[in-house]
Structures are given as structure tokens and as C-alpha cells.
């Protein structure tokens, strides 16, 4: 499967080989799935802290302690996985994260993943 992906900043199309195996591996962790779902809805890069806050709320644990745990887990575990798979871009200097794929690429996999979670 070779879906068309986009660079969110300028909208130019480029071809990137993203296999279904890559996407299913990304969705194998709930935090990565939540991160991709959230980031593909955002037209610009967002602070990593905002992503961690969203995931903490999504997990039903809105405490500061849980937010910190999510933030550390994203930084050390999930962001490296997603950036290695070319699904997100993360700038360590500014701590901004953005989707490297369009919503249309991940939407079918998100829908399938949500169906199997039910």
C-alpha cells in the first residue's frame, strides 16, 4: 500500500511508502493511536505538552501526575516509534509535534481499530 501523504505546512504532495503493517504497529499502542488521531486533526504543529494533556484526558486520568507520566512515555517510547515510521515529525528544540500524513491515510485504520476496541 502506497498512500499519498502530505506535509501539513505547505500542502505539497509527496509519495511515501507507508505499509498497513506500519500503521497497525503504530496502532498497537493506545497512546500512539490517540496521538495519531489527534495530530491528523491539527493543521499545524502543536506543543508536546498539549498532546500529553489530550491523551491524559482521553485515558480518564486528568491529574498532573498522570499528565507527567504520559509526557515521559510519549517522549521516550511513542514519539520515537512514530517518527521512525515517518508518521509524525517532532522538533526537539521547540518541542513541537505534527502529523506527517494526512487524515485520509490513517482514517480507515483508525476506524478499524476503534471497531476492534469495542
C-alpha positions, 0 to 999 in steps of 0.5 A: 500500500502506497498512500499519498501523504502530505506535509501539513505546512505547505500542502505539497504532495509527496509519495511515501511508502507507508505499509498497513503493517506500519500503521497497525504497529503504530496502532498497537499502542493506545497512546500512539493511536490517540496521538495519531488521531489527534495530530491528523486533526491539527493543521499545524504543529502543536506543543508536546505538552498539549498532546500529553494533556489530550491523551491524559484526558482521553485515558480518564486520568486528568491529574498532573501526575498522570499528565507527567507520566504520559509526557515521559512515555510519549517522549521516550517510547511513542514519539520515537516509534512514530517518527521512525515510521515517518508518521509524525515529525517532532522538533526537539528544540521547540518541542513541537509535534505534527502529523506527517500524513494526512487524515485520509491515510490513517482514517480507515485504520483508525476506524478499524481499530476503534471497531476492534476496541469495542 
